Amino acid sequence: MVQMKRFMVAVALVATVIMIATAAEVVTLGAAPAPRIVDGNCRPAQLAVTLGTPQGTAGTIYYPIVFTDHGGACWIWGVPAIHAVVGKYHRPQGPVATNMSRGAMPVRHRLVRGGAVSVGFGVAESGNYPPSACRARNASGVVVSLAPFASATYVTLRISVCTRLASTRTQLIVAGRTGA
């Protein structure tokens, strides 16, 4: 019985020490100054979406889609949704661009007035696919969105895309205007 009382006293003592240490840690953490948020996330009204200079590789042309800040400092990150379209009413042509960076962690980019980030929008040459697998169609442009930072924006871009399989690709945005 005496041993049981000693054991219970020891357990209570250890528990008290742990609670005091935890409380001290919480007080220490709570006393630290909160990080100061200098600027917020980019808003659609302050970003312009434009097309950069294309570059080609074996069977794929990469078009930089550029997001330029025309407002104050802000933060942006993510993968834009890009869809080839045709006509006045922007009818979709084929599937939305495939996200090639699935599983990768996005990097937060801080933009200042005039600063830019971009994405390399890849368009595989539709002639590389058999007509039965591809069913190529011409597009007059693309609709680009990067929620919540950039609203759906039409960018003129004359390309040929497959309508039966995804022949376009996108990825995480990167710093600069080249998409690379």
C-alpha positions as CSV (number, residue, x, y, z in Angstrom):
1,M,0.0,0.0,0.0
2,V,2.8,2.4,0.9
3,Q,4.5,1.6,-2.4
4,M,1.3,2.4,-4.3
5,K,1.0,5.8,-2.5
6,R,4.7,6.6,-3.4
7,F,4.0,5.6,-7.0
8,M,0.9,7.8,-7.2
9,V,2.8,10.7,-5.6
10,A,5.6,10.3,-8.2
11,V,3.1,10.2,-11.1
12,A,1.4,13.3,-9.8
13,L,4.7,15.0,-9.4
14,V,5.7,14.2,-13.0
15,A,2.4,15.3,-14.3
16,T,2.7,18.6,-12.4
17,V,6.2,19.2,-13.9
18,I,4.9,18.5,-17.4
19,M,2.0,20.9,-17.0
20,I,4.3,23.6,-15.6
21,A,6.8,23.1,-18.5
22,T,3.9,23.2,-21.0
23,A,2.4,26.3,-19.5
24,A,5.8,28.0,-19.5
25,E,6.2,27.1,-23.2
26,V,2.7,28.5,-24.0
27,V,3.5,31.7,-22.1
28,T,6.8,32.0,-23.9
29,L,5.2,31.4,-27.3
30,G,2.3,33.7,-26.6
31,A,4.7,36.5,-25.5
32,A,6.5,36.5,-28.9
33,P,5.4,39.4,-31.1
34,A,3.0,38.3,-33.9
35,P,4.5,38.5,-37.4
36,R,3.6,41.7,-39.2
37,I,1.8,41.2,-42.4
38,V,3.1,43.9,-44.7
39,D,0.9,43.3,-47.7
40,G,-1.9,40.9,-48.6
41,N,-2.7,38.6,-51.5
42,C,-2.8,39.9,-55.0
43,R,-6.3,40.9,-56.2
44,P,-7.7,40.4,-59.8
45,A,-8.0,44.2,-60.2
46,Q,-4.2,44.7,-59.8
47,L,-3.0,42.0,-62.1
48,A,-2.7,42.0,-65.9
49,V,-2.5,38.7,-67.7
50,T,-0.5,38.8,-71.0
51,L,1.4,36.5,-73.4
52,G,5.2,36.4,-73.4
53,T,7.7,35.3,-76.1
54,P,7.2,31.7,-77.1
55,Q,10.0,29.1,-77.2
56,G,9.9,25.7,-78.8
57,T,11.3,22.3,-78.0
58,A,10.9,18.9,-79.6
59,G,7.2,18.8,-80.5
60,T,6.0,21.4,-77.9
61,I,5.8,25.2,-78.0
62,Y,5.9,26.9,-74.6
63,Y,4.1,30.2,-74.3
64,P,4.8,32.2,-71.2
65,I,1.6,33.5,-69.6
66,V,2.7,36.5,-67.5
67,F,0.9,38.0,-64.5
68,T,2.1,41.6,-63.9
69,D,1.3,43.6,-60.8
70,H,-0.1,47.1,-61.6
71,G,-1.1,47.8,-57.9
72,G,0.8,47.7,-54.6
73,A,2.9,44.9,-53.2
74,C,1.1,41.6,-52.9
75,W,1.6,37.8,-52.7
76,I,0.7,35.2,-55.4
77,W,1.2,31.4,-55.9
78,G,-0.4,28.4,-57.5
79,V,-1.1,26.8,-60.8
80,P,-3.3,28.7,-63.4
81,A,-6.2,26.9,-65.1
82,I,-5.7,27.4,-68.9
83,H,-8.3,26.4,-71.5
84,A,-8.0,26.8,-75.3
85,V,-11.1,28.5,-76.7
86,V,-12.5,29.7,-80.0
87,G,-14.9,32.4,-81.1
88,K,-16.6,35.5,-79.7
89,Y,-18.2,33.4,-76.9
90,H,-15.0,31.6,-76.0
91,R,-16.2,28.0,-76.7
92,P,-13.8,25.5,-75.1
93,Q,-11.6,23.5,-77.5
94,G,-10.4,20.2,-75.9
95,P,-9.6,19.6,-72.3
96,V,-8.3,22.1,-69.8
97,A,-4.4,22.1,-69.7
98,T,-3.0,19.3,-67.6
99,N,-1.3,20.3,-64.4
100,M,2.3,19.0,-64.6
101,S,3.3,20.0,-61.1
102,R,0.8,17.8,-59.1
103,G,2.3,17.1,-55.7
104,A,4.8,20.0,-55.8
105,M,4.6,22.6,-53.1
106,P,3.7,26.1,-54.5
107,V,6.2,28.9,-53.8
108,R,4.7,32.2,-52.6
109,H,5.9,35.1,-54.8
110,R,5.9,38.7,-53.5
111,L,5.1,41.1,-56.3
112,V,5.7,44.8,-56.3
113,R,4.3,47.3,-58.8
114,G,5.7,46.3,-62.2
115,G,6.8,42.9,-60.9
116,A,5.8,39.7,-62.7
117,V,5.5,35.9,-62.4
118,S,4.7,33.6,-65.2
119,V,3.9,30.0,-66.2
120,G,5.2,28.0,-69.2
121,F,2.0,27.0,-71.0
122,G,3.0,24.0,-73.2
123,V,1.1,23.2,-76.4
124,A,2.1,19.9,-78.0
125,E,1.9,20.0,-81.8
126,S,-1.3,18.3,-82.7
127,G,0.3,16.9,-85.9
128,N,2.4,14.6,-83.6
129,Y,-0.8,12.6,-82.8
130,P,-2.8,10.3,-85.1
131,P,-5.9,12.1,-86.2
132,S,-8.2,9.4,-84.7
133,A,-6.6,10.0,-81.2
134,C,-6.3,13.8,-81.4
135,R,-9.1,15.4,-83.5
136,A,-7.2,18.7,-83.9
137,R,-9.0,22.0,-83.8
138,N,-7.8,25.6,-84.0
139,A,-8.2,27.9,-81.1
140,S,-8.2,31.7,-81.2
141,G,-7.0,32.1,-77.7
142,V,-6.9,30.8,-74.1
143,V,-8.8,31.7,-71.0
144,V,-6.5,31.9,-68.0
145,S,-7.5,32.0,-64.4
146,L,-5.6,31.8,-61.1
147,A,-8.1,31.9,-58.3
148,P,-8.3,33.9,-56.2
149,F,-5.6,36.1,-57.7
150,A,-6.6,36.5,-61.3
151,S,-10.1,36.2,-62.8
152,A,-10.8,34.4,-66.0
153,T,-8.9,36.5,-68.6
154,Y,-9.0,35.9,-72.4
155,V,-5.5,36.0,-74.1
156,T,-5.3,35.9,-77.9
157,L,-3.2,32.9,-79.0
158,R,-3.7,31.1,-82.3
159,I,-2.9,27.5,-81.6
160,S,-4.0,24.0,-82.7
161,V,-5.1,21.6,-79.9
162,C,-6.4,18.1,-79.6
163,T,-10.0,17.7,-78.6
164,R,-9.9,14.1,-77.6
165,L,-6.9,14.2,-75.4
166,A,-5.0,16.8,-73.4
167,S,-2.4,18.3,-75.6
168,T,-1.8,21.4,-73.4
169,R,0.0,21.6,-70.1
170,T,0.5,24.1,-67.3
171,Q,2.5,24.1,-64.0
172,L,3.3,26.2,-60.9
173,I,4.0,29.8,-61.5
174,V,7.7,31.0,-61.3
175,A,9.4,34.3,-60.8
176,G,10.0,36.4,-63.9
177,R,8.4,36.7,-67.4
178,T,9.8,33.6,-69.2
179,G,7.7,30.8,-67.7
180,A,10.9,28.8,-67.0
